[in-house]
Amino acid sequence: MSRNRPATIAEYIRSAPRPGQPHLRRLHAILRRAAPHAEETIKWGTPFFVEPRFLFAFSAHKRHLDFAPSPAALKAFRDELEEHKTTRNLLQVRYDEPLPARLIRRIAEYRVRQVRESGRDGFW
């Protein structure tokens, strides 16, 4: 990432490591389609989607990206995520691997429904 703090997600992606930019652009497009009414913002130097509460975030690193929907959203897809690197809070995708676009879209759509139906964040 560059030393200047990006103000938009587009700037964030442009400042990310070049090998990751295609994955990040595609991830951003998937998340925009899943949450077209969400506010896109940068918080703590990380892209966030908020509607009106936290939906998901993502971050760029030297060799991978992280997608952070919520622990509950990841848990709901745990069987499908077995072949991917995950933690309690995020899915990690290396830039030299295909982006699991369909799976990410389904997780994002699940997360949007979860927040809308619960009326609360439910992240932690």
N, C-alpha and C positions, 0 to 999 in steps of 0.2 A: 504494500500500500504506500502511496505517496505521503509526504510529510504534511501536505495541506489537508485539512479536514473537509471532506466532501459535504455539501449541503443538500444534495439530492441523491436518490438511488442511482440515477444515470451517471452522475459524477463519481459515485462510489465504485461502480463497475469499471468506469474508464481508468480509475486509479488502482484497480486490482492487478495482480500479476497477469501478464498478457496470456499465458496458457489457459487461465481460468475464465477469461472474459466471455468466450462463447457459452460455456456452461452457465455462467452468472446471468447473461442476457436471457437465455432460455428459461432458467429458473424464475427470473423476474416476470417474464411473460406468463408463465404458468400460474404464478401467484396472483398476478393482476386479473387473469381470467377467473380464478377461483373466488376472488374477493374484489369485484369491480368497484364497490362503493367504499372500500377501505381507504383510510388516509395512509399515504406512504410517507414515511418520515425517517430521519436518521436520529437515533437515540444512542448515546454512549458510543458513537462512532460506528454503529451497526444499523443496517436497513431493517425497519420494522413496518408491519402492516397492522393497523389499529382500526377497529370498527365496533363500537367506540373503545373497546378494550383490546388488549393484545390478542392478535390472531397468530402471527408467526413472524419469525425473523430469519435472516440468513447472514452469513459472514464469509469473507474471502480470506484464504490463507495462502501460504507459498505454494503448496502442492494440492490443496483440497478446498472444498467449500463445506460449510456446515449449514444445515437447514434445521431450524428449531421451531416446531409447531407447539407442542406441549407434551409433557410426559404421558398424559392420558391418550393423546392422539397417537403417539408412537406405540403405546401399549396395545391399542386397538388393532394395530397392523403388525404386531410382533412376529407372527408367522411369516408374513411376506417380507419382513425385514431381516430374517435370519441370515441371508447371504450378504448383507450389507453391514458396514461398521456403524454401530450406534452406541450412544450412551443413554442414560435415563432421559436426557433433555434434547438430544439432537441426532440427526442422521448426517454422517460424513460421507462425502463423495469426492474421490480423487479426480483430478482433472484429466488423467490419462485413462479413465474408465468412462463408459457411457453413463450419461445422466439417466437415472430411472424415472423418466418424465411421467409416465403413466401412474406409477406408484406415488410420486410426489403430488401429482394433481389430486389423486384420491384422498391422500392424507390431508391436503389443504382444504378440500371440499368438506371433509369430515370435520375438520377443526372449525370452519365457518359455521356449519350446522350446530356443532356443539356449543359454541359461544352464543349464537342466536337463540337456541332452545333453552339454555340454562339461565340466560339473563345475567350471568356472572362470568368472570374470567376463567376460573377453573385451571389456571396454569400450574400453580404449585400444589 
